[in-house]
Amino acid sequence: MTEAVIVLALLLVAVSATAAVAVRDPVRQSLVLAVLGVVLAVLFTVLQAPDVALSQLAVGSALTPLLLL
């Protein structure tokens, strides 16, 4: 069961990272990057790294999209 959750989280990371590269509009790209940060935080939580997940939420989901805008 745990392996299925990890595979699903990795698939979501791959899809959101591909979407971040494919989007050309800066506003939409910042939103996709925020989604990517949340998905990465979920992946880190599944991999039992809550400290890294909190850092990813703070930097990847909040700070990076704000800097791009």
Contacts in CASP RR format, 6 or more apart in sequence:
PFRMAT RR
TARGET T0000
AUTHOR 0000-0000-0000
METHOD contacts of the structure
MODEL  1
MTEAVIVLALLLVAVSATAAVAVRDPVRQSLVLAVLGVVLAVLFTVLQAP
DVALSQLAVGSALTPLLLL
2 46 0 8 1.000
5 46 0 8 1.000
6 43 0 8 1.000
6 46 0 8 1.000
6 47 0 8 1.000
9 39 0 8 1.000
9 42 0 8 1.000
9 43 0 8 1.000
9 46 0 8 1.000
10 43 0 8 1.000
12 39 0 8 1.000
12 42 0 8 1.000
12 43 0 8 1.000
13 36 0 8 1.000
13 39 0 8 1.000
13 40 0 8 1.000
13 43 0 8 1.000
16 32 0 8 1.000
16 35 0 8 1.000
16 36 0 8 1.000
16 37 0 8 1.000
16 39 0 8 1.000
17 36 0 8 1.000
19 32 0 8 1.000
19 35 0 8 1.000
19 36 0 8 1.000
20 29 0 8 1.000
20 32 0 8 1.000
20 33 0 8 1.000
20 36 0 8 1.000
23 29 0 8 1.000
23 32 0 8 1.000
26 68 0 8 1.000
26 69 0 8 1.000
27 69 0 8 1.000
29 68 0 8 1.000
30 64 0 8 1.000
30 65 0 8 1.000
30 66 0 8 1.000
30 68 0 8 1.000
30 69 0 8 1.000
31 65 0 8 1.000
33 60 0 8 1.000
33 64 0 8 1.000
33 65 0 8 1.000
33 68 0 8 1.000
34 60 0 8 1.000
34 61 0 8 1.000
34 62 0 8 1.000
34 64 0 8 1.000
34 65 0 8 1.000
36 60 0 8 1.000
37 56 0 8 1.000
37 57 0 8 1.000
37 60 0 8 1.000
37 61 0 8 1.000
37 64 0 8 1.000
38 57 0 8 1.000
38 61 0 8 1.000
40 56 0 8 1.000
40 60 0 8 1.000
41 53 0 8 1.000
41 54 0 8 1.000
41 56 0 8 1.000
41 57 0 8 1.000
41 61 0 8 1.000
42 53 0 8 1.000
44 50 0 8 1.000
44 52 0 8 1.000
44 53 0 8 1.000
44 56 0 8 1.000
45 53 0 8 1.000
END
